[in-house]
Amino acid sequence: MTTLGFVVAIGLPLAVLVGVVLWPERIPPDRTVDAIQRRVEAETERNRARSRPPRR
């Protein structure tokens, strides 16, 4: 019975620690490669529109 207590007292917190350290964190949707690429392209388009000379 004492051995079971040690396994629970040591093993359970260790398992939780390993799970927290190794579990992958979800990437927020606005931090993905596709989202960043869309923002960069949109910003580039805005800058191109601003830098064009006015039409005559």
ZAMIFI-359027 format. One record per residue: x, y, z of N, C-alpha, C, O, CB in turn. Coordinates in nm, 4 decimals, padded with zeros to 6 digits. Glycine has a CB too. Example, Ala and Ser with C-alpha at 12.3 -4.5 7.8 and 13.67 -1.06 7.14 Angstrom:
# residues 2
n.px n.py n.pz ca.px ca.py ca.pz c.px c.py c.pz o.px o.py o.pz cb.px cb.py cb.pz
01.3190 -00.5690 00.7800 01.2300 -00.4500 00.7800 01.3200 -00.3300 00.7800 01.4236 -00.3319 00.8465 01.1308 -00.4473 00.9046
01.2850 -00.2250 00.7080 01.3670 -00.1060 00.7140 01.2900 00.0030 00.7870 01.3409 00.1138 00.8039 01.4084 -00.0598 00.5725
This chain:
# residues 56
n.px n.py n.pz ca.px ca.py ca.pz c.px c.py c.pz o.px o.py o.pz cb.px cb.py cb.pz
00.0825 -00.1201 00.0000 00.0000 00.0000 00.0000 00.0864 00.1258 00.0000 00.0527 00.2257 -00.0636 -00.0936 00.0002 00.1209
00.1985 00.1197 00.0724 00.2891 00.2347 00.0776 00.3491 00.2617 -00.0597 00.3672 00.3768 -00.0993 00.4010 00.2112 00.1808
00.3795 00.1547 -00.1312 00.4358 00.1705 -00.2652 00.3360 00.2405 -00.3568 00.3739 00.3273 -00.4353 00.4756 00.0337 -00.3239
00.2113 00.2038 -00.3472 00.1085 00.2691 -00.4273 00.0994 00.4179 -00.3940 00.0807 00.5009 -00.4829 -00.0271 00.2016 -00.4051
00.1124 00.4505 -00.2675 00.1102 00.5911 -00.2268 00.2259 00.6692 -00.2864 00.2075 00.7819 -00.3322 00.1137 00.6022 -00.0756
00.3468 00.6098 -00.2864 00.4622 00.6756 -00.3466 00.4444 00.6920 -00.4974 00.4806 00.7955 -00.5534 00.5896 00.5965 -00.3171
00.3898 00.5922 -00.5620 00.3675 00.5994 -00.7071 00.2699 00.7124 -00.7385 00.2907 00.7893 -00.8323 00.3133 00.4641 -00.7620
00.1652 00.7216 -00.6604 00.0670 00.8279 -00.6828 00.1260 00.9642 -00.6481 00.1066 01.0611 -00.7216 -00.0600 00.8024 -00.5997
00.1984 00.9720 -00.5357 00.2524 01.0996 -00.4897 00.3633 01.1507 -00.5808 00.3789 01.2718 -00.5959 00.3045 01.0862 -00.3479
00.4395 01.0627 -00.6408 00.5502 01.1030 -00.7285 00.5077 01.0955 -00.8752 00.5344 01.1879 -00.9520 00.6743 01.0137 -00.7043
00.4431 00.9885 -00.9136 00.4109 00.9636 -01.0545 00.3063 01.0568 -01.1115 00.3191 01.1018 -01.2254 00.3644 00.8239 -01.0710
00.2040 01.0864 -01.0353 00.0968 01.1720 -01.0864 00.1457 01.3144 -01.1146 00.1221 01.3659 -01.2238 -00.0188 01.1758 -00.9869
00.2132 01.3793 -01.0187 00.2656 01.5131 -01.0513 00.3685 01.5107 -01.1639 00.3746 01.6034 -01.2446 00.3279 01.5756 -00.9281
00.4493 01.4048 -01.1693 00.5474 01.3936 -01.2771 00.4770 01.3788 -01.4118 00.5183 01.4401 -01.5103 00.6417 01.2740 -01.2525
00.3725 01.2989 -01.4166 00.2964 01.2828 -01.5407 00.2321 01.4151 -01.5828 00.2306 01.4482 -01.7014 00.1884 01.1743 -01.5237
00.1800 01.4893 -01.4881 00.1207 01.6200 -01.5192 00.2274 01.7151 -01.5712 00.2041 01.7863 -01.6688 00.0516 01.6801 -01.3947
00.3437 01.7174 -01.5077 00.4528 01.8040 -01.5517 00.4972 01.7700 -01.6933 00.5155 01.8596 -01.7757 00.5710 01.7929 -01.4560
00.5144 01.6425 -01.7222 00.5538 01.6005 -01.8564 00.4463 01.6387 -01.9576 00.4775 01.6852 -02.0672 00.5797 01.4487 -01.8605
00.3212 01.6193 -01.9212 00.2128 01.6566 -02.0117 00.2087 01.8054 -02.0410 00.1849 01.8457 -02.1548 00.0812 01.6136 -01.9542
00.2316 01.8867 -01.9405 00.2296 02.0323 -01.9596 00.3462 02.0777 -02.0464 00.3304 02.1647 -02.1321 00.2339 02.1044 -01.8241
00.4617 02.0197 -02.0243 00.5812 02.0599 -02.0987 00.5743 02.0132 -02.2436 00.6123 02.0875 -02.3341 00.7070 02.0042 -02.0318
00.5273 01.8938 -02.2664 00.5315 01.8355 -02.4004 00.4055 01.8572 -02.4833 00.4086 01.8374 -02.6047 00.5570 01.6902 -02.3896
00.2964 01.8968 -02.4221 00.1716 01.9146 -02.4966 00.1841 02.0360 -02.5893 00.2200 02.1442 -02.5430 00.0507 01.9319 -02.3992
00.1557 02.0206 -02.7176 00.1714 02.1336 -02.8098 00.0663 02.2418 -02.7841 -00.0505 02.2125 -02.7583 00.1622 02.0853 -02.9552
00.1102 02.3655 -02.7916 00.0201 02.4781 -02.7711 -00.0457 02.5132 -02.9043 00.0198 02.5148 -03.0086 00.0959 02.6009 -02.7121
-00.1740 02.5410 -02.8996 -00.2442 02.5771 -03.0230 -00.1993 02.7140 -03.0702 -00.1839 02.8066 -02.9907 -00.3968 02.5752 -03.0022
-00.1785 02.7258 -03.2006 -00.1384 02.8528 -03.2596 -00.2659 02.9325 -03.2876 -00.3576 02.8810 -03.3517 -00.0532 02.8316 -03.3910
-00.2729 03.0570 -03.2406 -00.3912 03.1383 -03.2691 -00.4077 03.1569 -03.4211 -00.3083 03.1643 -03.4933 -00.3806 03.2763 -03.1982
-00.5307 03.1645 -03.4690 -00.5546 03.1739 -03.6136 -00.4847 03.2934 -03.6796 -00.4461 03.2848 -03.7962 -00.7029 03.1826 -03.6397
-00.4681 03.4031 -03.6079 -00.4045 03.5189 -03.6698 -00.2522 03.5100 -03.6667 -00.1846 03.6019 -03.7130 -00.4496 03.6456 -03.6005
-00.1973 03.4014 -03.6132 -00.0514 03.3833 -03.6075 -00.0030 03.2735 -03.7018 00.1151 03.2389 -03.6990 -00.0082 03.3506 -03.4650
-00.0894 03.2186 -03.7839 -00.0483 03.1145 -03.8767 00.0237 03.1763 -03.9963 00.0146 03.2967 -04.0203 -00.1698 03.0322 -03.9232
00.0946 03.0930 -04.0701 00.1681 03.1407 -04.1872 00.0727 03.2014 -04.2886 00.1022 03.3060 -04.3463 00.2483 03.0264 -04.2514
-00.0409 03.1376 -04.3109 -00.1373 03.1885 -04.4091 -00.1922 03.3245 -04.3677 -00.2058 03.4136 -04.4516 -00.2523 03.0893 -04.4272
-00.2234 03.3413 -04.2414 -00.2781 03.4686 -04.1944 -00.1748 03.5805 -04.2059 -00.2072 03.6921 -04.2465 -00.3259 03.4558 -04.0491
-00.0514 03.5499 -04.1702 00.0541 03.6516 -04.1819 00.0762 03.6872 -04.3277 00.0936 03.8045 -04.3607 00.1861 03.6019 -04.1185
00.0757 03.5884 -04.4150 00.0943 03.6141 -04.5575 -00.0189 03.7013 -04.6123 00.0061 03.7922 -04.6916 00.1018 03.4816 -04.6353
-00.1430 03.6747 -04.5710 -00.2553 03.7582 -04.6163 -00.2388 03.9022 -04.5697 -00.2657 03.9954 -04.6454 -00.3887 03.7018 -04.5649
-00.1942 03.9212 -04.4442 -00.1745 04.0575 -04.3935 -00.0640 04.1301 -04.4693 -00.0772 04.2484 -04.5009 -00.1415 04.0544 -04.2444
00.0446 04.0595 -04.4983 00.1554 04.1212 -04.5721 00.1102 04.1590 -04.7132 00.1410 04.2681 -04.7610 00.2772 04.0254 -04.5784
00.0382 04.0701 -04.7791 -00.0102 04.1005 -04.9146 -00.1079 04.2167 -04.9125 -00.1035 04.3022 -05.0009 -00.0769 03.9773 -04.9773
-00.1955 04.2214 -04.8140 -00.2912 04.3316 -04.8048 -00.2188 04.4635 -04.7800 -00.2544 04.5663 -04.8375 -00.3934 04.3051 -04.6928
-00.1185 04.4601 -04.6955 -00.0418 04.5819 -04.6681 00.0348 04.6266 -04.7919 00.0443 04.7463 -04.8192 00.0554 04.5594 -04.5511
00.0890 04.5324 -04.8661 00.1610 04.5656 -04.9898 00.0665 04.6302 -05.0899 00.1021 04.7286 -05.1546 00.2257 04.4395 -05.0512
-00.0530 04.5755 -05.1028 -00.1518 04.6336 -05.1947 -00.1903 04.7749 -05.1525 -00.2036 04.8632 -05.2372 -00.2770 04.5453 -05.2016
-00.2083 04.7970 -05.0231 -00.2416 04.9316 -04.9741 -00.1284 05.0290 -05.0048 -00.1533 05.1426 -05.0453 -00.2698 04.9291 -04.8218
-00.0052 04.9853 -04.9859 00.1075 05.0735 -05.0123 00.1216 05.1035 -05.1604 00.1596 05.2146 -05.1974 00.2355 05.0123 -04.9597
00.0914 05.0060 -05.2463 00.0961 05.0295 -05.3906 -00.0111 05.1305 -05.4308 00.0135 05.2176 -05.5144 00.0772 04.8971 -05.4682
-00.1281 05.1192 -05.3724 -00.2377 05.2109 -05.4061 -00.2035 05.3524 -05.3623 -00.2395 05.4483 -05.4306 -00.3696 05.1652 -05.3403
-00.1358 05.3672 -05.2515 -00.0987 05.5004 -05.2035 00.0120 05.5630 -05.2878 00.0150 05.6847 -05.3063 -00.0544 05.4930 -05.0582
00.1023 05.4807 -05.3384 00.2180 05.5344 -05.4089 00.1900 05.5633 -05.5558 00.2747 05.6221 -05.6232 00.3329 05.4389 -05.3978
00.0748 05.5241 -05.6072 00.0428 05.5509 -05.7476 00.0126 05.6986 -05.7661 -00.0532 05.7606 -05.6824 -00.0770 05.4648 -05.7946
00.0604 05.7537 -05.8748 00.0270 05.8956 -05.9015 -00.1225 05.9094 -05.9334 -00.1838 05.8155 -05.9842 00.1132 05.9517 -06.0205
-00.1794 06.0226 -05.9046 -00.3229 06.0408 -05.9334 -00.3496 06.0368 -06.0827 -00.2664 06.0776 -06.1638 -00.3736 06.1739 -05.8752
-00.4677 05.9865 -06.1174 -00.5059 05.9802 -06.2591 -00.5450 06.1171 -06.3089 -00.5954 06.2008 -06.2340 -00.6214 05.8813 -06.2807
-00.5211 06.1380 -06.4356 -00.5554 06.2672 -06.4964 -00.6759 06.2569 -06.5829 -00.7185 06.3563 -06.6417 -00.4408 06.3208 -06.5769
